[in-house]
Amino acid sequence: MDRDKILLTPGPLTTTLRTKLAMLKDWGSWDADFNAVTASLRQRLLAIIHGHDSHVLVPLQGSGTFSVEAAVATLVPRDGHVLVLDNGAYCKRAARLTTLMGRRCTVLSFDEAAQVDPAALAQALATDASITHVVLIHCETGAGVLNPLQAVADVCERHGRGLIVDAMSSFGAIEIDARKTRFDALIAASGKCLEGVPGMGFVFIRKAVLEACAGRSQSLAMDLHDQYVYMGKTTQWRFTPPTHVVVALHEALKQYEEEGGQPQRLARYTSNYRTLIAGMARLGFKPFLDPAIQAPIIVTFHAPADPKYDFKTFYAAARARGFLLYPGKLTQLETFRVGCIGAIGPFEMEQAVHAMALALQDMGIAASAVT
Ligand SMILES: *Cc1c(COP(=O)(O)O)cnc(C)c1O
């Protein structure tokens, strides 16, 4: 059958037909029509964080990680010192790319089942005056933890340090307001909660720090300051833009606005999350995280204790019913993940739970043997 499978993954994810149809056209990168779409996209993205006064929006070709790397390279001076707050796999990736770009990097580690602790950050900043920037992952997609952005931003502001936020899997669904929360850079991408297709990232950069960023990047392609200046002069992207991704994201943003913006996106994902948790509980599955720190974005479940369980078989059985699951990303425990985001609602989540129930049946695992 050629029906698309439902992606229960945190990007790429299921998109609407309207978003997919927006890609059935060719666009010239020099053409005024396309450059108007880019300009409109940048304005719409700034509006989501109420950032017109405080920030600029710089888009960048590539997957989300490209934009994280570009933000660190563009904002952090070569002799800067980055402190990464680490409670999971995406934090470790941010630390690794910082080190690879030759910036001094210190990691402050937390349990992957807990939020990062603003008090521990305050302590670290008080003891080490050489730290210039802090990196925070807003929603740690590894386990699904929502980290305390506002408290971390307040600590950074009080200590006069820059804050770089990877908001890849939270942006558009969890409220972020640049008028209330101070950050130097915040990064997200097309193929997550905005429900576009993957292929571009974007970075909000605080106007107050923008000018000092000139010449900091050691990379030509990843220099966000240069991208910003060029776009300002020409209305065009430096180097070939991902034209189809841009128009698809623009179409996805129109639907985002029609749906009611961030509050409604969060409401739908929360109802997906609740449907998932309730259904999985009926099957005996236990979530890994305390619900108090769980973002309604992606949920980590403990794998069934039954020796007959094997993720590849479970995945294939759910896939045969039209649903794509996501492997776990924890270092110590056998888990799997289910995304709550994308152009899906509670009805699809009910069906996903049903598909997983049948997958267990295929494997000969009784619901009572899950825990
Ligand atoms: C998805 C994601 C990224 C980017 O991953 P890519 O595979 O490069 O798109 C970065 N950080 C977080 C927290 C994410 O969820």
The ligand as an SDF file (V2000), in Angstrom:
LIG
                    3D

 15 15  0  0  0  0  0  0  0  0999 V2000
   16.2970   17.2950   16.4970 C   0  0  0  0  0  0  0  0  0  0  0  0
   17.2110   17.9520   17.4460 C   0  0  0  0  0  0  0  0  0  0  0  0
   18.4250   18.5210   17.0180 C   0  0  0  0  0  0  0  0  0  0  0  0
   18.8840   18.5170   15.5900 C   0  0  0  0  0  0  0  0  0  0  0  0
   19.0410   17.2650   15.0740 O   0  0  0  0  0  0  0  0  0  0  0  0
   19.2820   17.0960   13.5030 P   0  0  0  0  0  0  0  0  0  0  0  0
   19.3100   15.6030   13.3580 O   0  0  0  0  0  0  0  0  0  0  0  0
   20.5570   17.7170   13.1640 O   0  0  0  0  0  0  0  0  0  0  0  0
   18.1360   17.7480   12.8120 O   0  0  0  0  0  0  0  0  0  0  0  0
   19.1890   19.1940   17.9390 C   0  0  0  0  0  0  0  0  0  0  0  0
   18.8070   19.2870   19.2160 N   0  0  0  0  0  0  0  0  0  0  0  0
   17.6700   18.7500   19.6770 C   0  0  0  0  0  0  0  0  0  0  0  0
   17.3020   18.9370   21.0970 C   0  0  0  0  0  0  0  0  0  0  0  0
   16.8270   18.0640   18.8040 C   0  0  0  0  0  0  0  0  0  0  0  0
   15.6770   17.5420   19.2530 O   0  0  0  0  0  0  0  0  0  0  0  0
  1  2  1  0
  2  3  1  0
  2 14  2  0
  3  4  1  0
  3 10  2  0
  4  5  1  0
  5  6  1  0
  6  7  2  0
  6  8  1  0
  6  9  1  0
 10 11  1  0
 11 12  2  0
 12 13  1  0
 12 14  1  0
 14 15  1  0
M  END
$$$$
